[in-house]
Amino acid sequence: MSPASLAPLRHRGFAIALAASFVSSTGTWMQSVALGVYLTQTTHNTVWLGLVTAAAWVPSIVGSPLGGLVADRWNRQRWIQLNNVVMFVAAGSLALAELAGHLTPSTACYLAVVEGLAGAAAWPAWQSLLPDLVDRREVFAAVSLSSAQFNLGRVIGPVLAALVLAFASPGWCFAINAVTFLIVVIAFLFVHSATRPKVDAPLRLWGETVEGARRAWSIDGCRYPIVAVAVVAVTISPFIALVPAMAIDVLHAGKVGTSWLVTAQGVGAVVGAMTLPGLARRTSRVFVLRLSIAAAVASEFLYALTPTLALGMVALVVLGGAYVGTLTGLITSVQLHAPDRERSRILSLYTLALSIAYPIGAVLQASAARWWGVRTVTALGALVMAVVALGVTVMRPSFWAPFALSTKTEVQLLAD
């Protein structure tokens, strides 16, 4: 781990925000595992697993653009706090309903909509706040640490959930998750950033959203990453949704194998998030982005062909690191190129592209897997991504240039 990877932690506000987010991420993964256990044990119908996932993702279509719009006009820390209060109420209601014996699958889906809407609305504010909490040369490292805390939560949360579920009902995991949202609310009382110019113009919901989209489309450093993340979400990302099928139906490793594969991806993501910023400082962000895409394609292809669980875990460790490197490189470009006044709205478009493309890719690949098999579909996804990346590089070499900053000073600061 290089010193560059940890440099953002010297800023008190960022360190507090990151710690609170890690606690919340851990609680979120605890709830995710416990809710899956609850739905499986009470319904024995996998359709409910799909429905609750959709209920959590679909609200981002509305929540992300709306959250970006509000975050560009209002105090971002307070907007994050408000949405965490909403998520506290949703998770708390889920806990009370389960502990009282009144929780139903449909109620869980309704509450997932509320929690998903608030989470999607808060996310642009969190991402657009990061550059205000650290030096510009540390933005890539800050985004990497943000990814690391989320993926570390992916590793620790399921373990803690298993411990709680061994002695208590899923409701207690929901309750712990609710408490983590309160921790975020309290922590962000101590997170401060520079005061931004006040926006006095009347709120124009549709007009300002369209204005932000046009602004994003006019800047190559924003437009290209938004398009790129949609392509990655359709081709590479669906491996996440298909992990249980790979573990159970292909590798015959059962639920335990599923947990090991998920953990392997999380470990790789944490390692990647902690090491790639140092490599970016020594080379460039663009080099790391292109390397990450190449590694993601290669490791996903190897994962598709793996004959054993152990080799599958090795492939997913590499894929986890490459995947986080790819998404970090793309969103860092958006953060650095987006004008401050429209930054949250533009970042919300990045989220929207990912939130729409990923479910589409997951459904398409899951449906195709019924006919062609998980291995074939996963390998084809990697192959399509390879063809797109190679085609862009050969047909339009200038495509990668906008991912770097333009001025010589910024280039030196950000290792571009």
C-alpha positions in Angstrom: 0.0 0.0 0.0 1.5 3.3 -1.0 1.3 6.6 1.0 -0.6 8.2 -1.9 -3.5 5.8 -1.2 -3.9 7.0 2.3 -3.1 10.7 1.8 -6.8 11.8 1.9 -7.1 10.5 5.4 -5.0 13.5 6.7 -8.1 15.6 6.1 -10.3 15.4 9.2 -13.6 15.9 7.4 -12.9 13.2 4.9 -11.7 10.7 7.5 -14.9 11.2 9.5 -17.1 10.9 6.5 -15.3 7.8 5.3 -15.4 6.1 8.7 -19.2 6.7 9.0 -19.7 5.5 5.4 -17.9 2.3 6.2 -20.0 1.6 9.3 -23.1 2.2 7.1 -21.8 0.0 4.3 -21.2 -2.8 6.8 -24.8 -2.5 8.1 -26.2 -2.4 4.5 -24.4 -5.7 3.7 -25.7 -7.2 7.0 -29.2 -6.3 6.0 -28.8 -7.6 2.5 -27.7 -11.0 3.7 -30.3 -11.2 6.4 -33.1 -10.1 4.1 -32.1 -12.8 1.6 -32.2 -15.4 4.4 -35.6 -14.1 5.5 -37.1 -14.2 2.0 -35.7 -17.7 1.3 -36.8 -19.2 4.5 -40.3 -17.7 4.4 -41.2 -18.1 0.7 -38.8 -20.6 -0.9 -39.4 -18.6 -4.0 -36.4 -17.0 -5.8 -38.7 -14.5 -7.5 -38.9 -12.5 -4.3 -35.1 -12.2 -4.3 -35.3 -10.6 -7.7 -38.2 -8.4 -6.8 -36.5 -7.0 -3.7 -33.4 -6.3 -5.7 -35.4 -4.5 -8.4 -37.2 -2.5 -5.6 -33.9 -1.3 -4.3 -32.5 -0.4 -7.8 -35.4 1.1 -9.7 -35.9 4.1 -7.5 -32.5 5.4 -8.6 -34.0 6.4 -11.9 -35.8 9.1 -10.0 -33.7 9.5 -6.9 -30.4 10.0 -8.5 -31.2 12.9 -10.8 -33.4 14.5 -8.1 -30.6 14.1 -5.5 -28.1 15.6 -7.9 -30.3 18.6 -8.5 -30.9 19.2 -4.8 -27.2 18.7 -3.9 -26.2 21.4 -6.4 -28.4 23.9 -4.7 -28.3 22.9 -1.0 -25.7 22.0 1.6 -24.5 18.5 0.6 -23.7 17.4 4.1 -27.3 18.2 5.3 -28.8 16.5 2.3 -26.8 13.3 3.1 -28.0 13.6 6.7 -31.7 14.0 5.7 -31.6 11.0 3.4 -29.9 8.9 6.1 -32.8 9.8 8.5 -35.2 8.4 5.9 -33.1 5.2 5.5 -33.1 4.9 9.3 -36.9 5.0 9.4 -37.1 2.4 6.6 -34.6 0.0 8.1 -36.1 0.5 11.6 -39.6 -0.2 10.2 -38.2 -3.4 8.6 -36.7 -4.4 11.9 -39.8 -3.7 14.0 -42.0 -5.6 11.5 -39.8 -8.7 11.5 -39.3 -8.7 15.3 -43.1 -8.4 15.8 -43.8 -11.2 13.4 -45.7 -9.0 10.9 -43.1 -8.7 8.1 -44.2 -9.9 4.7 -42.3 -10.1 1.4 -44.3 -7.4 -0.1 -43.7 -5.1 2.9 -40.0 -5.7 2.5 -40.2 -4.7 -1.1 -42.1 -1.5 -0.3 -39.5 -0.5 2.4 -36.7 -1.4 -0.1 -38.2 1.2 -2.5 -38.0 3.9 0.2 -34.5 3.0 1.3 -33.4 2.7 -2.3 -34.8 6.1 -3.2 -33.1 7.8 -0.3 -29.8 6.0 -0.9 -29.9 7.0 -4.6 -30.7 10.6 -3.7 -27.8 10.8 -1.2 -25.2 9.2 -3.5 -24.6 12.2 -5.8 -24.1 14.5 -2.8 -21.5 12.1 -1.3 -19.6 11.7 -4.6 -19.6 15.4 -5.4 -18.6 16.3 -1.8 -15.4 14.2 -2.0 -13.4 16.7 -4.1 -14.3 19.4 -1.6 -12.8 17.5 1.3 -9.4 16.7 -0.1 -6.7 18.3 -2.4 -7.3 17.9 -6.1 -4.3 15.7 -6.4 -5.9 13.3 -3.9 -9.3 12.9 -5.6 -8.4 9.6 -7.3 -7.2 8.2 -3.9 -10.3 9.6 -2.2 -12.6 7.8 -4.6 -10.5 4.6 -4.3 -10.8 4.8 -0.5 -14.6 5.3 -0.8 -14.7 2.2 -3.0 -12.5 0.3 -0.5 -14.8 1.1 2.5 -17.8 -0.2 0.6 -16.1 -3.4 -0.5 -14.6 -3.9 2.9 -18.2 -3.7 4.2 -19.0 -6.4 1.6 -16.4 -8.6 3.3 -17.2 -7.9 7.0 -21.0 -7.3 6.8 -21.9 -10.9 5.7 -19.6 -12.3 8.4 -21.3 -10.2 11.1 -24.7 -11.1 9.7 -23.9 -14.8 10.0 -22.9 -14.3 13.6 -26.1 -12.5 14.4 -28.3 -15.0 12.6 -26.7 -17.8 14.5 -28.3 -16.5 17.7 -31.1 -14.2 16.6 -33.6 -13.4 13.9 -33.0 -11.3 10.8 -34.8 -8.4 12.5 -31.7 -7.7 14.6 -29.6 -7.3 11.5 -32.1 -4.8 10.2 -32.0 -3.0 13.5 -28.2 -2.8 13.5 -28.4 -1.4 9.9 -30.9 1.3 11.1 -28.4 2.3 13.9 -25.6 2.8 11.3 -27.7 5.4 9.5 -28.0 7.4 12.7 -24.2 7.2 13.1 -23.9 8.8 9.6 -26.3 11.5 10.6 -24.2 12.3 13.8 -20.8 12.0 12.0 -21.7 14.5 9.3 -22.3 17.2 11.9 -18.5 17.3 12.1 -17.8 17.2 8.3 -17.2 20.7 6.9 -16.4 22.0 3.4 -15.9 25.3 1.8 -19.0 27.4 1.4 -20.4 27.3 -2.1 -22.1 30.3 -3.9 -25.7 30.4 -3.0 -28.2 29.6 -5.8 -31.0 32.2 -5.7 -32.7 31.3 -9.0 -36.0 29.6 -8.7 -35.9 25.8 -8.8 -36.7 24.4 -12.3 -36.8 20.7 -11.8 -36.9 19.6 -15.4 -35.1 22.6 -16.8 -32.1 22.3 -14.5 -31.9 18.5 -15.0 -31.8 18.9 -18.8 -29.3 21.7 -18.4 -27.0 19.5 -16.4 -27.4 16.7 -19.0 -26.5 19.1 -21.8 -23.5 20.4 -19.8 -22.3 16.8 -19.2 -22.7 15.9 -22.9 -20.7 19.0 -23.9 -17.6 17.9 -21.9 -15.8 14.9 -23.3 -14.3 14.1 -19.8 -17.8 13.7 -18.5 -19.6 12.3 -21.6 -17.1 9.5 -22.3 -17.1 8.0 -18.8 -20.9 8.1 -18.6 -21.2 6.2 -21.8 -18.3 3.9 -20.8 -19.8 2.9 -17.5 -23.0 1.9 -19.2 -21.0 -0.4 -21.6 -19.1 -1.9 -18.6 -22.4 -2.4 -16.7 -24.0 -4.3 -19.6 -21.0 -6.5 -20.4 -18.8 -7.0 -17.3 -21.0 -6.1 -14.3 -23.6 -8.9 -14.6 -21.0 -11.5 -13.3 -22.1 -10.1 -9.9 -25.7 -11.2 -10.3 -24.6 -14.6 -11.7 -22.2 -15.5 -8.9 -24.8 -17.8 -7.1 -25.5 -19.6 -10.3 -21.8 -20.1 -11.0 -21.2 -21.4 -7.5 -24.2 -23.6 -7.1 -25.0 -24.8 -10.6 -21.6 -24.8 -12.3 -19.0 -25.4 -9.6 -21.4 -27.3 -7.3 -20.0 -25.5 -4.3 -23.4 -24.6 -2.8 -24.2 -21.6 -0.7 -20.9 -21.7 1.1 -19.2 -21.5 -2.3 -21.3 -18.4 -3.1 -20.1 -16.7 0.0 -16.5 -17.5 -0.8 -16.8 -16.1 -4.3 -18.5 -12.9 -3.1 -15.8 -12.5 -0.4 -13.0 -13.0 -3.0 -14.4 -10.2 -5.1 -14.6 -8.0 -2.1 -11.0 -8.7 -1.1 -9.8 -8.0 -4.6 -11.7 -4.7 -4.6 -10.2 -3.6 -1.3 -6.7 -4.4 -2.5 -7.2 -2.7 -5.8 -8.7 0.4 -4.1 -5.7 0.7 -1.8 -2.9 0.1 -4.3 -4.1 1.6 -7.6 -3.8 5.3 -6.5 -0.1 4.7 -5.9 0.3 3.2 -9.4 -1.6 6.2 -10.9 0.8 8.6 -9.2 3.7 6.8 -10.7 2.2 6.5 -14.2 -1.2 8.1 -14.9 -4.9 7.7 -14.2 -5.5 6.9 -17.8 -2.9 4.2 -17.8 -4.5 2.6 -14.7 -8.0 2.9 -16.2 -6.9 1.1 -19.4 -5.0 -1.5 -17.5 -8.0 -2.1 -15.2 -10.3 -2.6 -18.2 -7.8 -5.1 -19.8 -7.4 -7.0 -16.5 -11.2 -7.1 -16.0 -11.7 -8.6 -19.4 -9.0 -11.2 -18.9 -9.9 -12.2 -15.4 -13.6 -12.4 -16.2 -12.8 -14.7 -19.1 -10.7 -16.9 -16.9 -13.4 -16.9 -14.2 -15.9 -18.1 -16.9 -13.7 -21.1 -17.7 -12.5 -21.9 -14.1 -12.8 -25.6 -13.3 -12.7 -25.3 -9.5 -13.9 -23.0 -6.8 -10.3 -22.2 -5.7 -9.3 -21.0 -9.1 -12.6 -19.1 -9.4 -11.8 -17.3 -6.2 -8.3 -16.3 -7.6 -9.9 -15.0 -10.8 -12.5 -13.0 -8.8 -9.8 -11.4 -6.6 -8.2 -10.1 -9.8 -11.6 -9.2 -11.2 -12.6 -7.4 -8.0 -9.5 -5.2 -8.1 -9.8 -4.5 -11.9 -13.5 -3.8 -11.6 -13.1 -1.2 -8.8 -10.1 0.3 -10.8 -12.3 0.7 -13.8 -15.3 2.3 -12.0 -12.9 4.5 -10.0 -11.1 5.7 -13.0 -14.4 6.6 -14.8 -16.0 8.4 -12.0 -12.9 10.3 -11.1 -12.8 11.7 -14.6 -16.4 13.0 -14.1 -15.6 14.5 -10.8 -12.6 16.4 -12.0 -14.1 17.7 -15.3 -17.6 18.5 -14.1 -18.1 22.2 -13.2 -18.8 22.7 -9.5 -22.2 24.3 -10.1 -23.4 21.2 -12.0 -21.2 18.6 -10.4 -23.9 16.7 -8.5 -26.3 16.7 -11.4 -23.6 15.4 -13.8 -22.6 12.7 -11.2 -26.2 11.7 -10.9 -26.2 11.0 -14.7 -23.2 8.7 -14.1 -25.2 6.9 -11.4 -28.2 6.8 -13.6 -26.3 5.2 -16.5 -24.9 2.5 -14.2 -28.3 1.9 -12.4 -30.2 1.4 -15.7 -27.5 -0.5 -17.6 -26.6 -2.9 -14.9 -30.1 -4.4 -14.4 -30.6 -4.6 -18.1 -27.3 -6.4 -18.5 -28.1 -8.7 -15.6 -31.5 -9.6 -17.0 -30.1 -10.2 -20.5 -27.2 -12.3 -19.4 -29.3 -14.3 -16.8 -31.9 -15.0 -19.5 -29.3 -16.1 -22.0 -27.6 -18.3 -19.4 -30.8 -20.4 -19.3 -30.0 -21.5 -22.9 -26.3 -21.2 -23.3 -25.0 -21.7 -19.7 -23.4 -19.3 -17.2 -19.9 -20.0 -18.5 -20.7 -19.1 -22.1 -22.6 -16.0 -21.3 -19.9 -14.7 -18.9 -17.2 -15.3 -21.4 -19.2 -13.6 -24.1 -19.7 -10.6 -21.9 -15.9 -10.3 -21.5 -15.4 -10.8 -25.2 -17.8 -8.0 -26.1 -16.1 -5.6 -23.7 -12.7 -6.5 -25.2 -14.0 -5.9 -28.8 -15.5 -2.5 -27.7 -12.3 -1.4 -25.9 -10.0 -2.6 -28.7 -12.2 -1.0 -31.4 -12.3 2.3 -29.7 -8.5 2.3 -29.2 -7.8 1.4 -32.8 -10.6 3.4 -34.5 -10.4 6.5 -32.3 -7.1 6.7 -30.4 -8.0 10.2 -29.1 -10.9 8.7 -27.1 -8.7 8.3 -24.0 -7.3 11.8 -24.0 -10.3 13.5 -22.4 -10.0 11.3 -19.3 -6.9 13.3 -18.4 -7.0 16.9 -17.4 -5.9 19.6 -19.8 -3.5 22.0 -18.1 0.1 21.1 -17.4 -0.2 21.9 -13.7 -3.2 19.7 -13.2 -1.5 16.9 -15.2 1.4 17.0 -12.9 -0.7 17.1 -9.8 -3.0 14.3 -10.8 -0.4 12.1 -12.5 -2.1 12.3 -15.8 
